[in-house]
Amino acid sequence: MTTKNTTAKSTVSGSASSDIPTTSAAGRPGTPMETITLANHLNIEGRSYLPGATIRVPADYARRLRLSGYVART
């Protein structure tokens, strides 16, 4: 019988924002970024994000996601 290793890997990071994935989502360099929490499943740039995931996206893309209902209300 095989058992699954359920021990969590501990990582120490200097800042909490480094743990949040950042996507360009066709944003220009220097565009202000926003941190959002997703309400629905979303695929961005070939990467899948589940509901409840927190990601950083350009401000204009965050606005479009809010209008489409992808951003969770907090």
Phi, psi and omega per residue, in radians:
M1 nan 2.352 3.103
T2 -1.759 2.556 3.117
T3 -2.059 2.607 -3.131
K4 -1.583 2.348 3.112
N5 -1.331 1.972 -3.069
T6 -1.830 0.171 3.124
T7 -1.284 2.369 -3.126
A8 -1.409 2.453 3.062
K9 -1.406 2.259 3.124
S10 -1.672 2.248 3.106
T11 -2.183 2.438 3.114
V12 -1.919 2.160 3.133
S13 -2.165 2.689 -3.103
G14 -1.293 -0.519 -3.136
S15 -2.452 2.607 -3.126
A16 -1.222 -0.494 -3.110
S17 -1.210 -0.336 3.125
S18 -1.269 -0.320 3.122
D19 -1.426 -0.259 -3.088
I20 -1.592 2.144 3.125
P21 -1.128 2.447 3.120
T22 -1.973 2.286 3.108
T23 -2.055 2.549 3.128
S24 -1.403 -0.673 3.109
A25 0.783 0.833 3.105
A26 1.120 0.478 3.083
G27 -1.512 2.624 3.110
R28 -1.403 2.687 3.058
P29 -1.064 2.398 -3.140
G30 1.567 -0.037 3.107
T31 -1.226 2.391 3.097
P32 -1.081 2.455 -3.116
M33 -1.845 2.623 3.073
E34 -2.215 2.559 3.047
T35 -1.711 2.182 -3.117
I36 -2.236 2.745 3.044
T37 -1.949 2.230 -3.051
L38 -1.415 2.484 3.076
A39 -1.713 -0.361 -3.102
N40 -2.320 2.857 3.066
H41 -1.131 2.414 -3.091
L42 -2.527 2.431 3.029
N43 -1.915 2.146 3.093
I44 -2.247 2.194 3.088
E45 0.921 0.675 3.102
G46 1.385 0.105 3.128
R47 -1.982 2.396 -3.072
S48 -1.700 2.311 3.101
Y49 -2.111 2.246 -3.129
L50 -1.465 2.799 3.060
P51 -0.993 2.415 -3.107
G52 1.640 -0.169 3.128
A53 -1.241 2.508 3.088
T54 -1.868 2.189 -3.119
I55 -2.358 2.792 3.055
R56 -1.884 2.206 -3.137
V57 -2.349 2.828 3.059
P58 -1.047 2.627 -3.052
A59 -1.035 -0.700 -3.128
D60 -1.195 -0.604 3.089
Y61 -1.236 -0.650 3.081
A62 -1.075 -0.696 3.120
R63 -1.107 -0.740 3.117
R64 -1.142 -0.663 3.100
L65 -1.152 -0.662 3.094
R66 -1.084 -0.778 -3.136
L67 -1.129 -0.530 3.140
S68 -1.486 -0.130 3.116
G69 1.527 0.308 -3.125
Y70 -1.538 -0.246 -3.090
V71 -1.720 2.291 -3.136
A72 -1.236 2.517 3.073
R73 -1.418 2.327 -3.132
T74 -2.066 nan nan
